[in-house]
Amino acid sequence: MTPPLQGPRPVTPDPRRVLSIQSHVVSGYVGGKAAVFPMQLLGWDVDVVNTVNFSNHSGYGRFGGPRTDASDLATIFSYLEQNGLLQPSRVLTGYIPNAKSLEVIADVIRKLKTRHPEIIYLLDPVMGDAGKLYVSPDVVPLYRALLSCATVITPNYFEVEVLTGVALTSADNLREALDKLHTGFGVPHVVVSSIPLSAALRASVPFPPGTFSADDDLLLCVCSSRRGEGKEGASSDVYAFGIAQIPGYFSGVGDLFSALVLAHFDGDGSLGKATGLAVGTVHRILRDTAAHSAEGATESTDSELDAADVERRVRRMRRRELRVIQNAGVIASCTEAVEGVLWAGFWT
Amino acid sequence: MTPPLQGPRPVTPDPRRVLSIQSHVVSGYVGGKAAVFPMQLLGWDVDVVNTVNFSNHSGYGRFGGPRTDASDLATIFSYLEQNGLLQPSRVLTGYIPNAKSLEVIADVIRKLKTRHPEIIYLLDPVMGDAGKLYVSPDVVPLYRALLSCATVITPNYFEVEVLTGVALTSADNLREALDKLHTGFGVPHVVVSSIPLSAALRASVPFPPGTFSADDDLLLCVCSSRRGEGKEGASSDVYAFGIAQIPGYFSGVGDLFSALVLAHFDGDGSLGKATGLAVGTVHRILRDTAAHSAEGATESTDSELDAADVERRVRRMRRRELRVIQNAGVIASCTEAVEGVLWAGFWT
């Protein structure tokens, strides 16, 4: 394997450059295809490392294409380093298919952070969703070990559970999990992108009266910024966002969300604003995608019907590709920000 | 090798979808990195097939990363087809590193065009520049054979010479080459992206008096649309664009140019307008890149000095990466169109 990062040049980070490391699909909008264009639109030079080059996302059932193996990744980073091109001020990692690749990438990130501790690293620990792991299990301890390098992490509720061992069913659990992430793993900024809003959890969130009705089908997004040393009292500032559920499953939502959080994040104190912009923009794109996918089609997510007719699932997947390109104006305008609710008594 | 295109579904082309097949670099703006973002900005869903995944462009001298081999390309196309995702209304091909890959890609394009003859295919026969071939020589006959599928081609002067065997030193030569491309190879629309403007050639182009002074260092861009059957007289409509040379060599210019021609092309009669938009937009980005690369740096293109100091060339390459992201507004606004000169007496 080519040894990465042995070049002679400690370059100055480029203030508007993101190193993005995640999957690539030819068609559709997941991984880098969901993340790169929005960051570019928002003015970021994005260096794009493709961990796989697949035809389409795995939700279609049928997909294929080459994975970039660990030694190829090491070669790519080695040449970037030799040419003084490894100069991001921000790093974004998403789907990485196996432990060997993650080891190479983690090595690069540790060296970059050692060289320039001010680099903002958003780690999206893409491991699974809805109770199912979709990476190799040996990836999990590597992500745990890498958390100390991260500035921001954006797990979904299942990934929080995998990382911390705490099931997010109540405010107490959420507090325990966030404490583990901030204090145990040393992550300054945590965004839990989506948590199913159980009745117990819902009763705890201080949404102003009348914001949502009891019947609303909601997801909860929570962001939490650890307080700096020397600050007394609560161990983090927590904001909650209630998100109206949109029926059906859409792929790439987390990848788009993480890219927008990173693009809008502006250092300590800005996580609530960045999260609100990401939540609002993603929701607007989801609403548009859902409306568009429903035109002339009424096939719902139904695994029994899917099993009986493979093409049924494929048709639905095609219609549910995120309408990222059509919403370029929405992304660039930054007009869809959602206000979070400060969760004042969270830590008491 | 997975057989491509055996799926059961003759899908309807998506009117705003481009299938783009070319190189990918992690850092910098050549190949897909120069082409995809501009097309997305202009509202195109782009399906992105990466023929290579390199760290950076070859002009740095040091570069590496995996090539997508022919069987991987066939696998990707096969899954796209099976999932009904091979539905572009436009196709763009650029750098393809070897004959085996080009064979797979040519096979896909032929089948797409057979299925939907109205598909607009822009073939940029990326083979070399300034007298030097930078692909395997066995690629050349494959490109010649594929020309009959192309709607538009965007060779530089050297690639015209390689395809037709005619050196572009005079208006007579240019006429001979264009006739071969239109009549011999059956290409309806030809854009020769850049021709060094010899004194002989310059004297022939009907630039209005006073447009350029005799000392101006110019390149010539020529676009030529074959007249439909039944039209009498000249065999094509030819427009000429004089382009002020910008000192130094910039990589990715042709890739950006071809993407813009395709994004703006609107069928027969629109080539002059699309070419003018592409010429003007690219030139504006080049001027900005040149101005930016000159800040605090005076190292010119000099192969002797480069040979003595490898890092000198690398520094220059980094500074000369096209400022595509920073010029998103220029690309999207379409305000930089340049007017071509109708070359009235070209065929007589």
Interface residues (C-beta under 8 A of the other chain):
Chain A: T2 H24 V26 S27 G28 K33 F37 Q40 L41 G43 W44 D45 V46 D47 V48 V49 N50 N53 F54 S55 N56 Y60 R62 F63 G64 G65 P66 T68 D72 T75 I76 F77 S78 Y79 L80 Q82 N83 G84 L85 V314 R315 M317 R318 I325 Q326 A328
Chain B: T2 H24 V26 S27 G28 K33 F37 Q40 L41 G43 W44 D45 V46 D47 V48 V49 N50 N53 F54 S55 N56 Y60 R62 F63 G64 G65 P66 T68 D72 T75 I76 F77 S78 Y79 L80 Q82 N83 G84 L85 V314 R315 M317 R318 I325 Q326 A328
